[in-house]
Amino acid sequence: MKLVCSRNDFAEGISIVQKAVPARTSVPILEGVLLEAEVNGLKMTGNDLEMGIECIIEAKVTKEGSIVINSRILGEIARKLPDADVSLELTEAGVLLIDCENSHFEIKGIQTTGYPELPDIKKENAFKIGQDLLKDMIRKTIFAVGVDENRPVLTGTYIEAKDGELAFVSCDSFRVALRKTAIGASEAATGLNVIVPGKTLGELAKILGQSDGDVSIYSTGSQILFDMGKCRLVSRLIRGEYFKYRSFLPQESETEITVRTDELLDGIERASLIITAEERRFPVKFDIRENRIIVSTNTDIGAVREEIKGTSTGREMEIYFNPRYFIEALRVIEEEEILLGFTTGICAVKAKDKDSFVYLIVPLRK
């Protein structure tokens, strides 16, 4: 192996594939990043057996070859190198020589035998989506992914492509986050419905937006592939049947009110200031009256009362919620105004004049 590449490309590539390197593992070779010098550039791979990331950067390759280098050490070196071209050369003894201006490193590598290859995903059930849009869909649903390993289906996001529409759904039993968008009917996978681990989508979101263009998504069997051109992410899927989320979407509400998103968020955040970690049993109360919501909290520390003006219809209502569920939803909404629809069993949060997202939040019993 012998090549020259840009320091910035080298550091960025390492930082991307490191996201798939496990923090702890009983398989020592997985602690490393696989480097492969090929005709078309330098390919880097990280793999924790649940998720794998492959990234190809431009490089002038004069000799092909491959080696596995400890991820932590390689990442630290890449970040600290001066802003100049980087030369990589692998000796016959398996030592990687890294040169950049006046810096010289000699790092012992691990032979690539035994490093797991990324699974070959057939290009079935395929569609394309813009990187920015995909990142937005993840951001607006991932916060509601469950963490209870006893219910593994809820630890992932359900992705459904059907009839020209793509939907992302997350649920932790207390709330549902739904984000959807139209995709070309000819591009949409027919009957695609998979559950992708929340960890996978969280790492994918960190990669997206670093380059323009679309992401091609392929799913087959128990794996899914997100192909960004120079970078690919492969992940296992969560087995199981997701709940019928469409049946939970309320068709009508007993009470509706339109409010400014920022005013409601600020009010709930202020009302939460006196809820300490030891007092999380205390909810916030929504008192919906004519054209306003009174948000209040009463704890052992004291009391808070916030009044938010709006435009309401329906009956007056008092209802209690976990404030965190509202705060996390409101923080990812860009619309200036939102429509809240209340029944005694649920609150639906959505945009005033479109249906690209909806958040369902289950109230608490006082």
C-alpha positions in Angstrom: 0.0 0.0 0.0 1.3 3.4 -1.0 -0.7 6.5 -1.6 -1.1 10.3 -1.1 -4.3 12.0 -0.1 -5.7 15.2 1.4 -5.4 15.6 5.1 -9.0 17.0 5.3 -10.4 14.1 3.3 -8.4 11.6 5.4 -9.6 13.1 8.7 -13.2 13.3 7.5 -13.3 9.8 6.2 -11.9 8.4 9.5 -14.4 10.4 11.5 -17.3 9.0 9.5 -16.3 5.3 9.6 -15.4 5.5 13.3 -19.1 5.8 14.0 -19.4 2.1 13.3 -16.4 1.1 15.4 -17.6 -0.4 18.8 -16.5 1.2 22.0 -16.1 -2.2 23.6 -15.9 -5.6 21.8 -14.6 -9.1 22.5 -13.3 -9.2 18.9 -10.1 -7.1 18.8 -10.0 -6.6 15.0 -13.3 -4.7 15.2 -11.5 -2.0 17.3 -9.7 -1.0 14.1 -10.5 0.7 10.8 -9.9 -1.3 7.6 -7.9 0.7 5.1 -7.8 -0.5 1.5 -5.8 1.3 -1.2 -7.6 0.7 -4.5 -7.4 2.1 -8.0 -10.3 4.4 -7.4 -9.0 5.8 -4.0 -8.6 4.9 -0.4 -11.5 2.9 1.1 -12.1 3.0 4.8 -14.5 0.7 6.7 -15.8 0.5 10.3 -18.0 -2.4 11.4 -19.5 -3.5 14.7 -21.4 -6.4 13.2 -24.7 -4.5 13.6 -23.8 -1.6 11.4 -21.1 -1.0 8.9 -19.9 2.2 7.3 -17.7 2.4 4.2 -16.2 5.6 2.9 -14.0 6.2 -0.2 -11.8 9.3 -0.5 -9.8 10.5 -3.4 -6.2 9.4 -3.3 -3.3 9.0 -5.7 -2.6 5.3 -5.3 0.8 4.0 -6.5 0.5 0.6 -4.8 -2.6 -1.3 -3.7 -2.9 -3.0 -0.3 -4.8 -3.2 2.9 -4.4 -3.1 6.7 -6.4 -2.7 9.9 -5.3 0.2 12.2 -6.6 0.9 15.7 -9.5 3.3 15.3 -8.7 5.5 18.3 -5.1 6.0 17.5 -5.7 6.6 13.8 -8.5 9.1 14.5 -6.3 11.1 17.0 -3.4 11.2 14.4 -5.7 12.3 11.6 -7.1 15.2 13.7 -3.7 16.4 14.8 -1.9 16.3 11.4 -1.0 19.6 9.8 -3.0 20.9 6.9 -1.1 19.3 4.0 -1.1 16.2 1.9 -0.8 12.9 3.8 1.4 10.0 2.6 0.5 6.4 3.7 2.9 3.5 3.1 2.6 -0.1 4.4 5.8 -1.9 5.0 6.3 -5.7 4.5 6.3 -6.0 8.3 2.7 -4.6 8.5 3.7 -1.2 9.8 1.8 1.8 8.4 4.0 4.8 7.8 2.1 8.1 8.0 3.9 11.3 6.8 2.6 14.8 6.7 5.0 17.7 6.4 7.4 17.3 9.3 5.2 14.7 11.1 6.1 11.0 10.9 4.3 8.1 12.5 4.9 4.3 12.4 1.8 2.4 13.5 1.7 -1.4 13.8 -1.3 -2.8 11.9 -3.4 -5.9 12.0 -3.7 -8.2 9.1 -7.1 -7.9 7.4 -7.8 -11.7 7.6 -10.9 -12.0 9.7 -12.2 -8.5 9.3 -15.9 -8.9 8.4 -17.0 -7.7 4.9 -20.1 -5.5 4.6 -23.0 -7.6 3.4 -23.9 -7.4 -0.2 -27.3 -5.7 -0.4 -29.3 -6.4 -3.6 -30.8 -3.2 -5.1 -34.4 -4.2 -4.4 -37.1 -2.2 -2.7 -35.2 0.9 -3.8 -35.9 4.6 -3.8 -34.0 7.9 -3.6 -34.4 10.9 -1.3 -32.4 14.1 -0.8 -29.9 14.1 1.9 -31.3 17.2 3.6 -34.8 15.8 3.6 -33.7 12.4 4.9 -31.8 14.2 7.7 -34.9 16.2 8.6 -37.1 13.1 8.7 -34.7 11.4 11.1 -34.4 14.6 13.3 -38.2 14.9 13.6 -38.8 11.3 14.7 -35.7 9.9 16.4 -36.3 11.5 19.7 -39.4 9.3 20.2 -37.5 6.0 19.7 -37.9 3.7 22.7 -35.1 2.5 24.9 -36.7 -0.5 26.5 -34.8 -3.6 25.2 -37.7 -5.8 26.3 -39.7 -4.2 23.4 -37.0 -4.3 20.7 -39.5 -3.3 17.9 -39.9 0.1 19.6 -36.1 0.7 19.8 -36.2 1.5 16.0 -37.9 3.8 13.6 -40.5 2.2 11.2 -39.9 3.2 7.6 -42.7 2.7 5.2 -42.8 3.6 1.5 -46.2 3.1 -0.1 -48.3 4.7 -2.8 -45.8 7.5 -3.5 -45.4 8.4 0.2 -42.5 7.9 2.6 -43.2 7.7 6.3 -40.9 7.6 9.3 -42.6 6.6 12.6 -41.1 6.3 16.1 -42.9 5.4 19.4 -41.8 4.7 23.0 -45.3 3.7 24.2 -46.0 7.2 25.6 -45.8 9.2 22.3 -45.7 8.8 18.6 -43.7 10.9 16.1 -44.7 10.7 12.5 -42.9 12.5 9.6 -43.9 11.9 6.0 -43.2 13.2 2.5 -44.2 12.5 -1.0 -41.8 10.6 -3.2 -42.3 9.7 -6.9 -44.6 6.8 -7.2 -42.2 5.3 -9.8 -39.3 5.5 -7.3 -41.2 4.3 -4.2 -40.6 0.7 -3.1 -43.8 -1.3 -3.3 -44.8 -2.3 0.2 -41.5 -1.4 1.8 -41.9 -1.6 5.6 -38.8 -2.0 7.8 -37.7 -1.2 11.3 -34.3 0.5 11.5 -32.4 0.7 14.8 -32.4 4.1 16.3 -28.7 4.0 16.8 -28.2 3.5 13.0 -30.4 6.5 12.1 -28.7 8.6 14.7 -25.3 8.0 13.2 -26.6 8.3 9.7 -28.0 11.8 10.5 -24.5 12.9 11.6 -23.1 11.9 8.1 -25.9 13.4 6.0 -25.7 16.9 4.7 -21.9 16.8 4.3 -22.4 16.5 0.6 -25.1 17.4 -1.9 -27.2 14.9 -3.8 -29.5 12.0 -3.1 -29.4 9.0 -0.9 -30.3 5.7 -2.5 -32.0 3.3 0.0 -32.1 -0.4 -0.6 -33.6 -3.1 1.6 -33.4 -6.8 1.3 -33.9 -9.6 3.8 -32.6 -8.5 7.2 -30.4 -5.6 6.0 -30.8 -2.0 4.8 -28.3 0.1 2.8 -28.0 3.9 2.7 -25.8 4.7 -0.3 -24.5 8.3 -0.5 -22.1 7.7 -3.4 -18.7 7.9 -1.7 -20.1 6.7 1.6 -22.3 3.7 2.3 -24.0 2.6 5.6 -25.3 -0.9 6.0 -27.4 -1.9 9.0 -29.3 -4.9 10.3 -33.0 -4.5 10.6 -35.1 -5.2 13.7 -37.3 -8.2 13.3 -40.9 -8.0 14.3 -44.2 -6.4 13.4 -44.7 -2.7 14.1 -47.9 -1.5 15.6 -50.6 -0.2 13.2 -49.8 3.4 13.7 -52.4 4.7 11.3 -55.2 3.4 13.5 -53.9 5.7 16.3 -54.2 8.9 14.3 -57.2 10.8 15.6 -59.8 11.7 13.1 -61.4 14.5 15.2 -60.7 16.3 18.5 -62.9 17.5 21.4 -60.8 20.6 21.7 -58.5 22.4 19.2 -56.3 25.4 19.6 -53.7 27.1 17.4 -50.7 28.7 19.1 -47.3 30.0 18.2 -44.7 27.2 18.5 -42.1 29.3 20.2 -44.5 30.8 22.8 -45.7 27.3 23.8 -42.2 25.9 23.9 -40.9 28.8 26.0 -43.9 28.5 28.3 -43.5 24.8 28.9 -39.7 25.2 29.4 -40.3 27.9 32.1 -43.0 25.8 33.7 -40.5 22.9 33.9 -37.8 24.9 35.7 -39.1 23.9 39.2 -39.3 20.2 38.3 -36.1 18.7 39.7 -34.7 15.3 38.8 -36.2 14.0 42.1 -39.6 15.5 41.3 -40.2 14.2 37.8 -43.5 12.7 39.0 -44.9 16.2 38.7 -46.5 16.9 35.3 -47.4 20.2 33.7 -51.1 21.0 33.5 -52.7 22.4 30.3 -55.8 24.4 31.1 -57.4 25.0 27.7 -59.9 27.9 27.8 -61.3 30.2 25.3 -58.4 31.3 23.0 -55.7 30.5 25.4 -53.7 27.7 27.2 -52.7 28.1 30.8 -49.6 26.0 31.4 -48.9 25.5 35.1 -46.8 23.4 37.5 -47.2 22.9 41.2 -44.3 21.1 43.0 -42.8 20.9 46.5 -40.5 23.8 45.4 -43.2 26.1 44.3 -45.6 26.9 41.4 -45.4 28.4 37.9 -48.2 29.7 35.7 -47.8 30.7 32.0 -50.6 31.9 29.8 -50.3 31.4 26.0 -52.8 33.1 23.7 -54.2 31.2 20.7 -57.4 30.5 18.7 -59.5 27.7 20.1 -62.6 25.7 19.3 -64.5 23.1 21.3 -64.9 22.6 25.0 -62.7 23.8 27.9 -60.4 21.1 29.2 -57.8 20.4 31.9 -55.2 17.8 31.0 -51.7 16.8 32.3 -48.5 15.9 30.4 -44.9 15.0 30.8 -43.3 18.3 29.8 -40.3 16.6 28.2 -42.4 14.9 25.6 -43.8 18.3 24.4 -40.4 20.1 24.6 -38.6 17.5 22.4 -41.4 17.6 19.8 -41.6 21.4 19.7 -37.9 21.9 19.4 -37.8 20.2 16.0 -40.8 22.0 14.5 -39.9 24.9 12.2 -43.5 26.1 11.6 -44.4 29.4 13.4 -47.8 28.0 14.4 -49.1 24.6 15.3 -52.5 23.1 15.9 -53.1 21.1 19.1 -56.0 18.7 19.0 -57.1 17.3 22.4 -59.2 14.4 23.5 -59.3 12.8 27.0 -56.9 10.1 25.7 -54.4 11.9 23.5 -53.0 15.2 22.2 -52.1 15.5 18.5 -49.5 18.2 17.5 -49.3 19.1 13.9 -48.8 22.0 11.5 -51.6 24.4 11.1 -52.0 24.0 7.3 -50.2 20.8 6.2 -49.9 17.2 7.3 -46.2 16.5 6.9 -45.8 15.6 10.5 -47.9 14.7 13.6 -46.9 14.0 17.2 -49.2 12.1 19.5 -48.6 12.5 23.2 -50.4 10.5 25.8 -51.6 12.5 28.9 -50.8 11.6 32.4 -53.1 10.8 35.2 -52.9 13.4 38.0 
